[in-house]
Amino acid sequence: MRKSKRKHITYRSTGVNYDLVDPFKILMQKQAKKTSRNVMQLGYKEISQSRGETAYVIEANDHHVALIQEGLGSKNLVADKMYLIEGRSYYHQIAQDAVATIINDLIAVGAKPLALNAYWATHSYDWFKHKTRAEDLIKGWRQACDIAKVSWGGGETQSLPDIIKQGCIELAGSAIGIIKPKERLTLGDKLTPDDAILLVESSGIHANGLTLARTIASNLPEGYSTPLSDGTLFGESLLTPTHIYVQLIQDLFEQDIDIHYMVNITGHGWRKLMRANRDFTYVIDEIPEPQPVFKFIQEQSGNDDREMYGNFNMGAGFAVFVPQAHVYNVQKIGREHLLSILNAGVVKGGQRQVIIKPRNKLVFNELGVR
């Protein structure tokens, strides 16, 4: 592998600045909260604690309803580049990434997915002339919905030539889920000191941090064709599809695991471990070995552990918080799903922060927007 001239590239320098967007999100949440009374017109009630969580939750008679909308981001741009290199569309995997982005957030509040709608916007409808790519997207989306056990209800396609770059597509969607019985609702109020922090393995980068990864590729002599330490191409590794954790979480509930909280580790990286609006310290004693793609990104970007663990999943795609007595059974169920689940740390009383001991006691005490 030819070495490129390295330049320090932070997530912010690629245009992803949470310090700019987070105040906007806070204002948006404040204004949105003023509309909460409207849901009462039909006899429902807002679960106000869900504001700022991964999904918005409404209380019905004998269950809760959870609502989520999410977008894939820029991962499909990597697939477009890899098509030019390999002649393979990769949109079957991209579809799973998009569905997973939506669904993994939905299940983090304890919801079982019910229905999902797609939102696909293009520069022009010429995008769909590429038959193989379009069919891969459709079939992959359907298969991902089957993995998630969710009904694909339809959606919206738009042509936006003045907004979306030529040749590109934006992939997003929304979903609703049911929390039944109501006791399965997980918004952080059940968290207790001494709870175990269990980290479920990721498949790789998932769908977060691709802007930085794409910037790195643009600076490499071989671009996405650069081989990693395990022999895979950089672009190929980036396109490993995101795990969908639905069946794992449903099996945990069905086998009476007392889940106190859950987190989908995406934007804000391991800072997400302190997402619950509680004053606890989350102490991490063990960490998974990050996949080669993360080591490569760190090496090529010049970023330190704070930047990497603060923005990427680093081998841990989902976190489940349970009492210590349930750890063994959770790991056993994980093995049945061919997923490694690491007993990584413990919840302790104290200020709201994450301490990653194996990384020189790296401390995060500022989450940003929940």
Contacts in CASP RR format, 6 or more apart in sequence:
PFRMAT RR
TARGET T0000
AUTHOR 0000-0000-0000
METHOD contacts of the structure
MODEL  1
MRKSKRKHITYRSTGVNYDLVDPFKILMQKQAKKTSRNVMQLGYKEISQS
RGETAYVIEANDHHVALIQEGLGSKNLVADKMYLIEGRSYYHQIAQDAVA
TIINDLIAVGAKPLALNAYWATHSYDWFKHKTRAEDLIKGWRQACDIAKV
SWGGGETQSLPDIIKQGCIELAGSAIGIIKPKERLTLGDKLTPDDAILLV
ESSGIHANGLTLARTIASNLPEGYSTPLSDGTLFGESLLTPTHIYVQLIQ
DLFEQDIDIHYMVNITGHGWRKLMRANRDFTYVIDEIPEPQPVFKFIQEQ
SGNDDREMYGNFNMGAGFAVFVPQAHVYNVQKIGREHLLSILNAGVVKGG
QRQVIIKPRNKLVFNELGVR
1 222 0 8 1.000
1 226 0 8 1.000
1 227 0 8 1.000
2 221 0 8 1.000
2 222 0 8 1.000
4 219 0 8 1.000
4 220 0 8 1.000
4 221 0 8 1.000
4 300 0 8 1.000
5 219 0 8 1.000
6 300 0 8 1.000
6 302 0 8 1.000
7 219 0 8 1.000
8 301 0 8 1.000
8 302 0 8 1.000
8 303 0 8 1.000
9 212 0 8 1.000
9 215 0 8 1.000
9 216 0 8 1.000
9 219 0 8 1.000
9 300 0 8 1.000
9 301 0 8 1.000
9 302 0 8 1.000
9 303 0 8 1.000
10 212 0 8 1.000
10 301 0 8 1.000
10 303 0 8 1.000
10 307 0 8 1.000
11 209 0 8 1.000
11 211 0 8 1.000
11 212 0 8 1.000
11 303 0 8 1.000
11 307 0 8 1.000
11 311 0 8 1.000
12 18 0 8 1.000
12 19 0 8 1.000
14 211 0 8 1.000
14 212 0 8 1.000
14 214 0 8 1.000
14 215 0 8 1.000
15 211 0 8 1.000
16 209 0 8 1.000
16 211 0 8 1.000
16 212 0 8 1.000
18 268 0 8 1.000
18 368 0 8 1.000
18 369 0 8 1.000
21 369 0 8 1.000
22 368 0 8 1.000
22 369 0 8 1.000
25 369 0 8 1.000
26 369 0 8 1.000
29 51 0 8 1.000
29 52 0 8 1.000
29 369 0 8 1.000
32 51 0 8 1.000
33 48 0 8 1.000
33 51 0 8 1.000
36 46 0 8 1.000
36 48 0 8 1.000
39 45 0 8 1.000
39 46 0 8 1.000
39 58 0 8 1.000
40 46 0 8 1.000
44 58 0 8 1.000
44 59 0 8 1.000
44 60 0 8 1.000
44 65 0 8 1.000
45 58 0 8 1.000
45 59 0 8 1.000
46 56 0 8 1.000
46 57 0 8 1.000
46 58 0 8 1.000
46 59 0 8 1.000
47 57 0 8 1.000
47 58 0 8 1.000
47 59 0 8 1.000
47 64 0 8 1.000
47 185 0 8 1.000
47 187 0 8 1.000
49 187 0 8 1.000
49 188 0 8 1.000
49 189 0 8 1.000
49 277 0 8 1.000
50 56 0 8 1.000
50 57 0 8 1.000
50 66 0 8 1.000
50 109 0 8 1.000
50 187 0 8 1.000
52 369 0 8 1.000
52 370 0 8 1.000
53 108 0 8 1.000
53 109 0 8 1.000
53 187 0 8 1.000
53 275 0 8 1.000
53 370 0 8 1.000
54 68 0 8 1.000
54 105 0 8 1.000
54 106 0 8 1.000
54 108 0 8 1.000
54 109 0 8 1.000
54 263 0 8 1.000
54 264 0 8 1.000
55 66 0 8 1.000
55 67 0 8 1.000
55 68 0 8 1.000
55 105 0 8 1.000
55 106 0 8 1.000
55 108 0 8 1.000
55 109 0 8 1.000
55 111 0 8 1.000
56 66 0 8 1.000
56 67 0 8 1.000
56 68 0 8 1.000
57 64 0 8 1.000
57 65 0 8 1.000
57 66 0 8 1.000
57 67 0 8 1.000
57 109 0 8 1.000
57 111 0 8 1.000
57 179 0 8 1.000
57 185 0 8 1.000
57 187 0 8 1.000
58 64 0 8 1.000
58 65 0 8 1.000
58 66 0 8 1.000
58 67 0 8 1.000
59 182 0 8 1.000
62 180 0 8 1.000
62 181 0 8 1.000
62 182 0 8 1.000
63 178 0 8 1.000
63 179 0 8 1.000
63 180 0 8 1.000
63 181 0 8 1.000
63 182 0 8 1.000
64 111 0 8 1.000
64 178 0 8 1.000
64 179 0 8 1.000
64 180 0 8 1.000
64 182 0 8 1.000
64 185 0 8 1.000
65 176 0 8 1.000
65 177 0 8 1.000
65 178 0 8 1.000
65 179 0 8 1.000
66 106 0 8 1.000
66 109 0 8 1.000
66 110 0 8 1.000
66 111 0 8 1.000
66 176 0 8 1.000
66 177 0 8 1.000
66 178 0 8 1.000
66 179 0 8 1.000
67 174 0 8 1.000
67 175 0 8 1.000
67 176 0 8 1.000
67 177 0 8 1.000
68 102 0 8 1.000
68 105 0 8 1.000
68 106 0 8 1.000
68 174 0 8 1.000
68 175 0 8 1.000
68 176 0 8 1.000
69 102 0 8 1.000
69 172 0 8 1.000
69 173 0 8 1.000
69 174 0 8 1.000
69 175 0 8 1.000
70 101 0 8 1.000
70 102 0 8 1.000
70 105 0 8 1.000
70 172 0 8 1.000
70 173 0 8 1.000
70 174 0 8 1.000
71 98 0 8 1.000
71 101 0 8 1.000
71 102 0 8 1.000
71 170 0 8 1.000
71 171 0 8 1.000
71 172 0 8 1.000
71 173 0 8 1.000
72 94 0 8 1.000
72 97 0 8 1.000
72 98 0 8 1.000
72 101 0 8 1.000
72 170 0 8 1.000
72 171 0 8 1.000
72 172 0 8 1.000
72 207 0 8 1.000
73 170 0 8 1.000
73 171 0 8 1.000
73 207 0 8 1.000
73 210 0 8 1.000
74 210 0 8 1.000
74 211 0 8 1.000
74 214 0 8 1.000
75 94 0 8 1.000
75 97 0 8 1.000
75 207 0 8 1.000
75 210 0 8 1.000
75 238 0 8 1.000
75 239 0 8 1.000
76 91 0 8 1.000
76 94 0 8 1.000
76 168 0 8 1.000
76 169 0 8 1.000
76 171 0 8 1.000
77 168 0 8 1.000
77 210 0 8 1.000
77 214 0 8 1.000
78 90 0 8 1.000
78 210 0 8 1.000
78 213 0 8 1.000
78 214 0 8 1.000
78 217 0 8 1.000
78 224 0 8 1.000
78 235 0 8 1.000
78 238 0 8 1.000
78 239 0 8 1.000
79 89 0 8 1.000
79 90 0 8 1.000
79 91 0 8 1.000
79 93 0 8 1.000
79 94 0 8 1.000
79 239 0 8 1.000
80 167 0 8 1.000
80 168 0 8 1.000
81 217 0 8 1.000
81 224 0 8 1.000
81 235 0 8 1.000
82 88 0 8 1.000
82 90 0 8 1.000
82 224 0 8 1.000
82 235 0 8 1.000
82 236 0 8 1.000
82 239 0 8 1.000
83 89 0 8 1.000
83 90 0 8 1.000
83 133 0 8 1.000
85 224 0 8 1.000
85 225 0 8 1.000
89 130 0 8 1.000
89 132 0 8 1.000
89 133 0 8 1.000
89 136 0 8 1.000
90 136 0 8 1.000
90 239 0 8 1.000
91 133 0 8 1.000
91 134 0 8 1.000
91 136 0 8 1.000
91 137 0 8 1.000
91 140 0 8 1.000
92 136 0 8 1.000
92 137 0 8 1.000
92 139 0 8 1.000
92 140 0 8 1.000
92 143 0 8 1.000
93 140 0 8 1.000
93 239 0 8 1.000
93 240 0 8 1.000
93 241 0 8 1.000
94 137 0 8 1.000
94 171 0 8 1.000
94 239 0 8 1.000
94 241 0 8 1.000
95 136 0 8 1.000
95 137 0 8 1.000
95 138 0 8 1.000
95 139 0 8 1.000
95 140 0 8 1.000
95 141 0 8 1.000
95 143 0 8 1.000
95 144 0 8 1.000
95 171 0 8 1.000
96 140 0 8 1.000
96 143 0 8 1.000
96 144 0 8 1.000
96 147 0 8 1.000
96 241 0 8 1.000
96 242 0 8 1.000
96 244 0 8 1.000
97 206 0 8 1.000
97 207 0 8 1.000
97 241 0 8 1.000
97 242 0 8 1.000
98 118 0 8 1.000
98 141 0 8 1.000
98 144 0 8 1.000
98 171 0 8 1.000
98 172 0 8 1.000
98 173 0 8 1.000
98 207 0 8 1.000
99 116 0 8 1.000
99 141 0 8 1.000
99 144 0 8 1.000
99 145 0 8 1.000
99 147 0 8 1.000
99 148 0 8 1.000
99 150 0 8 1.000
99 244 0 8 1.000
100 144 0 8 1.000
100 148 0 8 1.000
100 206 0 8 1.000
100 207 0 8 1.000
100 241 0 8 1.000
100 242 0 8 1.000
100 243 0 8 1.000
100 244 0 8 1.000
101 206 0 8 1.000
101 207 0 8 1.000
101 242 0 8 1.000
101 266 0 8 1.000
102 116 0 8 1.000
102 172 0 8 1.000
102 173 0 8 1.000
102 174 0 8 1.000
102 175 0 8 1.000
103 113 0 8 1.000
103 116 0 8 1.000
103 148 0 8 1.000
103 150 0 8 1.000
103 175 0 8 1.000
103 244 0 8 1.000
103 246 0 8 1.000
104 242 0 8 1.000
104 243 0 8 1.000
104 244 0 8 1.000
104 245 0 8 1.000
104 264 0 8 1.000
104 266 0 8 1.000
104 318 0 8 1.000
105 264 0 8 1.000
105 266 0 8 1.000
106 113 0 8 1.000
106 175 0 8 1.000
106 176 0 8 1.000
106 177 0 8 1.000
107 113 0 8 1.000
107 245 0 8 1.000
107 246 0 8 1.000
107 249 0 8 1.000
107 262 0 8 1.000
107 264 0 8 1.000
108 186 0 8 1.000
108 262 0 8 1.000
108 263 0 8 1.000
108 264 0 8 1.000
108 318 0 8 1.000
109 179 0 8 1.000
109 185 0 8 1.000
109 186 0 8 1.000
109 187 0 8 1.000
109 262 0 8 1.000
110 179 0 8 1.000
110 184 0 8 1.000
110 185 0 8 1.000
110 186 0 8 1.000
110 249 0 8 1.000
110 253 0 8 1.000
110 259 0 8 1.000
110 262 0 8 1.000
111 177 0 8 1.000
111 178 0 8 1.000
111 179 0 8 1.000
112 149 0 8 1.000
112 177 0 8 1.000
112 178 0 8 1.000
112 179 0 8 1.000
112 180 0 8 1.000
112 246 0 8 1.000
112 250 0 8 1.000
113 148 0 8 1.000
113 149 0 8 1.000
113 150 0 8 1.000
113 175 0 8 1.000
113 177 0 8 1.000
113 246 0 8 1.000
114 150 0 8 1.000
114 151 0 8 1.000
114 175 0 8 1.000
114 176 0 8 1.000
114 177 0 8 1.000
114 178 0 8 1.000
115 150 0 8 1.000
115 151 0 8 1.000
115 152 0 8 1.000
115 153 0 8 1.000
115 175 0 8 1.000
115 176 0 8 1.000
115 177 0 8 1.000
116 145 0 8 1.000
116 148 0 8 1.000
116 150 0 8 1.000
116 151 0 8 1.000
116 152 0 8 1.000
116 153 0 8 1.000
116 173 0 8 1.000
116 174 0 8 1.000
116 175 0 8 1.000
117 152 0 8 1.000
117 153 0 8 1.000
117 154 0 8 1.000
117 155 0 8 1.000
117 156 0 8 1.000
117 173 0 8 1.000
117 174 0 8 1.000
117 175 0 8 1.000
118 141 0 8 1.000
118 152 0 8 1.000
118 154 0 8 1.000
118 155 0 8 1.000
118 156 0 8 1.000
118 171 0 8 1.000
118 172 0 8 1.000
118 173 0 8 1.000
119 155 0 8 1.000
119 156 0 8 1.000
119 158 0 8 1.000
119 170 0 8 1.000
119 171 0 8 1.000
119 172 0 8 1.000
119 173 0 8 1.000
119 174 0 8 1.000
120 137 0 8 1.000
120 156 0 8 1.000
120 157 0 8 1.000
120 158 0 8 1.000
120 169 0 8 1.000
120 170 0 8 1.000
120 171 0 8 1.000
120 172 0 8 1.000
121 157 0 8 1.000
121 158 0 8 1.000
121 159 0 8 1.000
121 160 0 8 1.000
121 163 0 8 1.000
121 164 0 8 1.000
121 169 0 8 1.000
121 170 0 8 1.000
121 172 0 8 1.000
122 128 0 8 1.000
122 157 0 8 1.000
122 158 0 8 1.000
122 159 0 8 1.000
122 160 0 8 1.000
122 164 0 8 1.000
122 167 0 8 1.000
122 168 0 8 1.000
122 169 0 8 1.000
122 170 0 8 1.000
123 159 0 8 1.000
123 160 0 8 1.000
123 161 0 8 1.000
123 164 0 8 1.000
123 165 0 8 1.000
123 166 0 8 1.000
123 167 0 8 1.000
123 168 0 8 1.000
124 159 0 8 1.000
124 161 0 8 1.000
124 166 0 8 1.000
124 167 0 8 1.000
125 157 0 8 1.000
125 159 0 8 1.000
126 167 0 8 1.000
127 134 0 8 1.000
127 167 0 8 1.000
127 168 0 8 1.000
127 169 0 8 1.000
128 134 0 8 1.000
137 171 0 8 1.000
141 152 0 8 1.000
142 152 0 8 1.000
144 244 0 8 1.000
145 151 0 8 1.000
145 152 0 8 1.000
147 244 0 8 1.000
147 246 0 8 1.000
147 247 0 8 1.000
148 244 0 8 1.000
148 246 0 8 1.000
149 246 0 8 1.000
149 247 0 8 1.000
149 250 0 8 1.000
150 175 0 8 1.000
150 246 0 8 1.000
155 173 0 8 1.000
164 170 0 8 1.000
179 185 0 8 1.000
184 253 0 8 1.000
184 259 0 8 1.000
186 259 0 8 1.000
186 260 0 8 1.000
186 261 0 8 1.000
186 262 0 8 1.000
187 261 0 8 1.000
187 276 0 8 1.000
188 260 0 8 1.000
188 261 0 8 1.000
188 276 0 8 1.000
188 277 0 8 1.000
188 278 0 8 1.000
189 278 0 8 1.000
190 259 0 8 1.000
190 260 0 8 1.000
190 261 0 8 1.000
191 260 0 8 1.000
191 261 0 8 1.000
191 276 0 8 1.000
191 278 0 8 1.000
191 280 0 8 1.000
191 321 0 8 1.000
191 347 0 8 1.000
192 260 0 8 1.000
192 323 0 8 1.000
192 347 0 8 1.000
193 280 0 8 1.000
193 347 0 8 1.000
193 348 0 8 1.000
193 349 0 8 1.000
194 323 0 8 1.000
194 324 0 8 1.000
194 346 0 8 1.000
194 347 0 8 1.000
194 348 0 8 1.000
195 260 0 8 1.000
195 261 0 8 1.000
195 321 0 8 1.000
195 322 0 8 1.000
195 323 0 8 1.000
195 324 0 8 1.000
195 346 0 8 1.000
195 347 0 8 1.000
196 321 0 8 1.000
196 322 0 8 1.000
196 323 0 8 1.000
196 324 0 8 1.000
196 326 0 8 1.000
196 327 0 8 1.000
196 343 0 8 1.000
196 345 0 8 1.000
196 346 0 8 1.000
196 347 0 8 1.000
197 273 0 8 1.000
197 282 0 8 1.000
197 284 0 8 1.000
197 319 0 8 1.000
197 321 0 8 1.000
197 343 0 8 1.000
197 344 0 8 1.000
197 345 0 8 1.000
197 346 0 8 1.000
197 347 0 8 1.000
198 319 0 8 1.000
198 320 0 8 1.000
198 321 0 8 1.000
198 322 0 8 1.000
198 327 0 8 1.000
198 330 0 8 1.000
198 331 0 8 1.000
198 341 0 8 1.000
198 342 0 8 1.000
198 343 0 8 1.000
198 344 0 8 1.000
199 287 0 8 1.000
199 288 0 8 1.000
199 315 0 8 1.000
199 316 0 8 1.000
199 317 0 8 1.000
199 318 0 8 1.000
199 319 0 8 1.000
199 341 0 8 1.000
199 342 0 8 1.000
199 344 0 8 1.000
200 243 0 8 1.000
200 245 0 8 1.000
200 248 0 8 1.000
200 316 0 8 1.000
200 317 0 8 1.000
200 318 0 8 1.000
200 319 0 8 1.000
200 320 0 8 1.000
200 334 0 8 1.000
200 339 0 8 1.000
200 340 0 8 1.000
200 341 0 8 1.000
201 243 0 8 1.000
201 288 0 8 1.000
201 315 0 8 1.000
201 316 0 8 1.000
201 317 0 8 1.000
201 339 0 8 1.000
201 340 0 8 1.000
201 341 0 8 1.000
201 342 0 8 1.000
202 242 0 8 1.000
202 243 0 8 1.000
202 265 0 8 1.000
202 291 0 8 1.000
202 313 0 8 1.000
202 315 0 8 1.000
202 316 0 8 1.000
202 317 0 8 1.000
202 318 0 8 1.000
203 240 0 8 1.000
203 241 0 8 1.000
203 242 0 8 1.000
203 243 0 8 1.000
204 237 0 8 1.000
204 240 0 8 1.000
204 291 0 8 1.000
204 293 0 8 1.000
204 294 0 8 1.000
204 313 0 8 1.000
204 315 0 8 1.000
205 213 0 8 1.000
205 237 0 8 1.000
205 238 0 8 1.000
205 240 0 8 1.000
205 291 0 8 1.000
205 293 0 8 1.000
205 294 0 8 1.000
205 297 0 8 1.000
205 312 0 8 1.000
205 313 0 8 1.000
206 242 0 8 1.000
206 243 0 8 1.000
206 266 0 8 1.000
206 313 0 8 1.000
206 317 0 8 1.000
207 242 0 8 1.000
207 266 0 8 1.000
208 266 0 8 1.000
208 267 0 8 1.000
208 269 0 8 1.000
208 311 0 8 1.000
208 312 0 8 1.000
208 313 0 8 1.000
209 267 0 8 1.000
209 311 0 8 1.000
209 312 0 8 1.000
210 238 0 8 1.000
212 297 0 8 1.000
212 301 0 8 1.000
212 311 0 8 1.000
213 234 0 8 1.000
213 238 0 8 1.000
213 293 0 8 1.000
213 297 0 8 1.000
216 234 0 8 1.000
216 297 0 8 1.000
216 300 0 8 1.000
216 301 0 8 1.000
217 223 0 8 1.000
217 224 0 8 1.000
217 226 0 8 1.000
217 234 0 8 1.000
217 235 0 8 1.000
219 300 0 8 1.000
220 226 0 8 1.000
220 234 0 8 1.000
220 300 0 8 1.000
223 234 0 8 1.000
224 233 0 8 1.000
224 234 0 8 1.000
224 235 0 8 1.000
224 236 0 8 1.000
224 238 0 8 1.000
225 233 0 8 1.000
225 234 0 8 1.000
225 235 0 8 1.000
226 233 0 8 1.000
226 234 0 8 1.000
227 233 0 8 1.000
227 234 0 8 1.000
228 234 0 8 1.000
228 237 0 8 1.000
228 292 0 8 1.000
228 293 0 8 1.000
228 296 0 8 1.000
229 292 0 8 1.000
229 295 0 8 1.000
229 296 0 8 1.000
230 292 0 8 1.000
232 292 0 8 1.000
234 293 0 8 1.000
234 296 0 8 1.000
237 291 0 8 1.000
237 292 0 8 1.000
237 293 0 8 1.000
237 296 0 8 1.000
238 293 0 8 1.000
243 317 0 8 1.000
243 318 0 8 1.000
243 339 0 8 1.000
245 264 0 8 1.000
245 318 0 8 1.000
247 337 0 8 1.000
248 333 0 8 1.000
248 334 0 8 1.000
248 337 0 8 1.000
248 339 0 8 1.000
249 259 0 8 1.000
249 262 0 8 1.000
249 320 0 8 1.000
251 333 0 8 1.000
251 336 0 8 1.000
251 337 0 8 1.000
252 259 0 8 1.000
252 320 0 8 1.000
252 330 0 8 1.000
252 333 0 8 1.000
253 259 0 8 1.000
255 329 0 8 1.000
255 333 0 8 1.000
257 322 0 8 1.000
257 326 0 8 1.000
257 329 0 8 1.000
257 330 0 8 1.000
257 333 0 8 1.000
258 322 0 8 1.000
258 323 0 8 1.000
258 326 0 8 1.000
259 320 0 8 1.000
259 321 0 8 1.000
259 322 0 8 1.000
260 321 0 8 1.000
260 322 0 8 1.000
260 323 0 8 1.000
261 276 0 8 1.000
261 320 0 8 1.000
261 321 0 8 1.000
262 318 0 8 1.000
262 319 0 8 1.000
262 320 0 8 1.000
262 321 0 8 1.000
263 272 0 8 1.000
263 273 0 8 1.000
263 275 0 8 1.000
263 318 0 8 1.000
263 319 0 8 1.000
264 272 0 8 1.000
264 317 0 8 1.000
264 318 0 8 1.000
265 272 0 8 1.000
265 273 0 8 1.000
265 313 0 8 1.000
265 316 0 8 1.000
265 317 0 8 1.000
265 318 0 8 1.000
265 319 0 8 1.000
266 272 0 8 1.000
266 313 0 8 1.000
267 311 0 8 1.000
268 310 0 8 1.000
268 311 0 8 1.000
268 367 0 8 1.000
268 368 0 8 1.000
269 309 0 8 1.000
269 310 0 8 1.000
269 311 0 8 1.000
269 312 0 8 1.000
269 313 0 8 1.000
269 314 0 8 1.000
270 284 0 8 1.000
270 309 0 8 1.000
270 310 0 8 1.000
270 313 0 8 1.000
270 314 0 8 1.000
270 316 0 8 1.000
270 354 0 8 1.000
270 356 0 8 1.000
270 364 0 8 1.000
271 310 0 8 1.000
271 354 0 8 1.000
271 364 0 8 1.000
271 366 0 8 1.000
271 367 0 8 1.000
271 368 0 8 1.000
272 319 0 8 1.000
272 367 0 8 1.000
273 282 0 8 1.000
273 284 0 8 1.000
273 319 0 8 1.000
273 354 0 8 1.000
274 280 0 8 1.000
274 282 0 8 1.000
274 352 0 8 1.000
274 353 0 8 1.000
274 354 0 8 1.000
274 364 0 8 1.000
274 367 0 8 1.000
275 367 0 8 1.000
275 370 0 8 1.000
277 370 0 8 1.000
278 352 0 8 1.000
279 349 0 8 1.000
279 350 0 8 1.000
279 351 0 8 1.000
279 352 0 8 1.000
280 347 0 8 1.000
280 348 0 8 1.000
280 349 0 8 1.000
280 350 0 8 1.000
280 352 0 8 1.000
281 347 0 8 1.000
281 348 0 8 1.000
281 349 0 8 1.000
281 350 0 8 1.000
281 351 0 8 1.000
281 352 0 8 1.000
281 353 0 8 1.000
281 354 0 8 1.000
281 355 0 8 1.000
282 345 0 8 1.000
282 347 0 8 1.000
282 348 0 8 1.000
282 353 0 8 1.000
282 354 0 8 1.000
282 355 0 8 1.000
283 345 0 8 1.000
283 346 0 8 1.000
283 347 0 8 1.000
283 348 0 8 1.000
283 355 0 8 1.000
283 357 0 8 1.000
284 344 0 8 1.000
284 345 0 8 1.000
284 354 0 8 1.000
284 355 0 8 1.000
284 356 0 8 1.000
284 357 0 8 1.000
284 358 0 8 1.000
285 344 0 8 1.000
285 345 0 8 1.000
285 346 0 8 1.000
285 357 0 8 1.000
285 358 0 8 1.000
286 342 0 8 1.000
286 343 0 8 1.000
286 344 0 8 1.000
286 345 0 8 1.000
286 358 0 8 1.000
287 314 0 8 1.000
287 316 0 8 1.000
287 342 0 8 1.000
287 344 0 8 1.000
287 356 0 8 1.000
287 358 0 8 1.000
287 359 0 8 1.000
288 314 0 8 1.000
288 315 0 8 1.000
288 316 0 8 1.000
288 340 0 8 1.000
288 342 0 8 1.000
288 344 0 8 1.000
289 315 0 8 1.000
290 314 0 8 1.000
290 315 0 8 1.000
291 315 0 8 1.000
294 308 0 8 1.000
294 312 0 8 1.000
294 314 0 8 1.000
294 315 0 8 1.000
297 303 0 8 1.000
297 308 0 8 1.000
297 312 0 8 1.000
298 308 0 8 1.000
301 307 0 8 1.000
305 356 0 8 1.000
305 359 0 8 1.000
305 360 0 8 1.000
305 362 0 8 1.000
306 362 0 8 1.000
306 364 0 8 1.000
308 314 0 8 1.000
309 356 0 8 1.000
309 359 0 8 1.000
309 362 0 8 1.000
309 364 0 8 1.000
310 364 0 8 1.000
316 342 0 8 1.000
316 344 0 8 1.000
320 330 0 8 1.000
320 341 0 8 1.000
321 347 0 8 1.000
322 330 0 8 1.000
327 343 0 8 1.000
330 341 0 8 1.000
331 341 0 8 1.000
331 343 0 8 1.000
334 340 0 8 1.000
334 341 0 8 1.000
335 341 0 8 1.000
351 365 0 8 1.000
352 365 0 8 1.000
352 367 0 8 1.000
353 363 0 8 1.000
353 364 0 8 1.000
353 365 0 8 1.000
354 363 0 8 1.000
354 364 0 8 1.000
354 365 0 8 1.000
355 361 0 8 1.000
355 362 0 8 1.000
355 363 0 8 1.000
356 362 0 8 1.000
356 363 0 8 1.000
356 364 0 8 1.000
END
